[in-house]
Amino acid sequence: MHFTCEGPREATTVPRSAYAEDAYTPDRLRRRPAGEGRHSRKFRAFAAGGERLAHRNPSIDISPMHEWQHNSPQKLRQYEADPTVAKLKDPEYRVDQPLRWDEECIRFTSHTKRAFIFGMARACGVVGLFFITPIVVITVLAMAVMSANNARYGSYISNLLDYSGWLIILIFLLVFLVLWGGASLVQRLAPNFAAGMQPGPMWELNRRTGEVTVFTDPSKKRTAWQVADVRPFYEFDCHLLSTPDPQGSPQYSLSLVHHLDEIQVRLVGMFGATQSHLEQRATWDMLQRYMDVSQPLPDFPMLEQDRPADPTTREHDHHTVRDPRFWRDMDDATYDRYVEAQQGKINALYL
C-alpha cells in the first residue's frame, strides 16, 4: 500500500479567535518575502547544508518512531497517575517551563553543564564496571599466571596470590564504583541539582501564534527568556543534515533555517539524531501538521491528553467520535500492531 501526504481532508471550521491572526496554515507560504538569502558561506555549511526538505501539506498522521517507542500505553497511564507529571499539564505551571510539548507549543532547552557531568560520570562508571573491569581482571589474571609459572621459588599458589598486579583491579573497581554510585546517589537525592535544565528555553515553535522564537542565552538567569528573534513559521526551510558518528556512519538531524536571514533552530536536541533519514523526514512532516491550525494535532500517544485543549482538534474529535482515551487504554498487543503499521507508513512515504 502506498501512503501519500497529499490527500483529501475533512472540512474543519477553525475557531479563529483561539489562534493568532497569523497562525500557520499552508497557504501562508505564499506570503514569504522574496529575495536572495543573506547567508554566509560558514552559515550555509553548518546550518543550511544537506538536503532542503520540501514544504508539504501532510494530511495523514505521521510521526517519528521514537515517539512511539517511548510513550507506550502503559507509560502513558503511569504518567497520568504521577502527580509530578500531571502538574506539567497545568496551564499556569507550564507557561514558564523551558521544556514543553503540548497543544500550544514545542519549546526546548538542554540540560545544564552540571547535569552533563553527572550523566557522563554515571555512564563512565557503568561502562567501566561492566565492560572495562572484566577485561582488566582477565588481563591481570593472565599476567599473574605467567608470573607464577616463571617463579623460581615458593609455591605456585603463593606466587599467584603475591602478584602485585591484583592492586590494579582494586583501583579500577573502586574508581568505577565511585563514579557510578556517587553520580547515582546525587541524582537520586538531589535530582534538581544533578539533572536540572537551563533556566531558559533555546527555541519555541508556537502553534497558537504560528511563530518561531529563538532565545538569546538560556544558560544564564540574567539572559534567560530574552528573545533574540521571532519570525513566522512559514519563513523557515527545513534542512536534513548529515554528520558522521565516531564509527563513520551517517547521523541525520534537522535544522530549521530562515530563508533570508541567519536564524537557525537546531531540532536535534528535541528530536535526536538517527541513522535513518526516514525518521527525520517523518519528523518534518509531523511538525508541519502540528503547526497547521486548519488540521487537528497529529494523533499519536504523547499528545493525546492535550487534544481537548486545542480548538481545531477538539472539533475534529467531536465529529469523528474519537475515544479520548484511545491510546491510553490500549492493550500492548494492539499497540504493537499500530507501531508496526506506523513504521510501514514511514517506509511507504519516504523510501
C-alpha positions, 0 to 999 in steps of 0.5 A: 500500500502506498501512503501519500501526504497529499490527500483529501481532508475533512472540512474543519471550521477553525475557531479563529479567535483561539489562534493568532491572526497569523497562525500557520496554515499552508497557504501562508507560504505564499506570503514569504518575502522574496529575495536572495538569502543573506547567508554566509558561506560558514552559515550555509555549511553548518546550518543550511547544508544537506538536503532542503526538505520540501514544504508539504501539506501532510494530511495523514498522521505521521510521526517519528518512531521514537515517539512511539517507542517511548510513550507506550500505553502503559507509560502513558497511564503511569504518567497520568497517575504521577502527580509530578507529571500531571502538574506539567499539564497545568496551564499556569505551571507550564507557561514558564517551563523551558521544556514543553510539548503540548497543544500550544507549543514545542519549546526546548532547552538542554540540560545544564553543564552540571547535569552533563557531568553527572550523566557522563560520570554515571555512564563512565562508571557503568561502562567501566564496571561492566565492560572495562573491569572484566577485561582488566581482571582477565588481563591481570589474571593472565599476567599473574599466571605467567608470573607464577609459572616463571617463579623460581621459588615458593609455591605456585599458589603463593606466587599467584596470590603475591602478584602485585598486579591484583592492586590494579583491579582494586583501583579500577573497581573502586574508581568505577564504583565511585563514579557510578554510585556517587553520580547515582546517589546525587541524582537520586537525592538531589535530582534538581541539582544533578539533572536540572535544565537551563533556566531558559528555553533555546527555541519555541515553535508556537502553534497558537501564534504560528511563530518561531522564537529563538532565545538569546542565552538560556544558560544564564538567569540574567539572559534567560527568556530574552528573545533574540528573534521571532519570525513566522513559521512559514519563513523557515526551510527545513534542512536534513543534515548529515554528520558522521558518528565516531564509527563513520556512519551517517547521523541525520538531524534537522535544522530549521533555517530562515530563508533570508536571514541567519536564524537557525533552530537546531531540532536535534536536541528535541528530536535526536539524531538517527541513522535513518533519514526516514525518521527525520523526514517523518519528523518534518512532516509531523511538525508541519501538521502540528503547526497547521491550525486548519488540521487537528494535532497529529494523533499519536500517544504523547499528545493525546491528553492535550487534544481537548485543549486545542480548538481545531482538534477538539472539533475534529474529535467531536465529529469523528467520535474519537475515544479520548482515551484511545491510546491510553487504554490500549492493550500492548498487543494492539499497540504493537500492531499500530507501531508496526503499521506506523513504521510501514507508513514511514517506509511507504512515504519516504523510501 
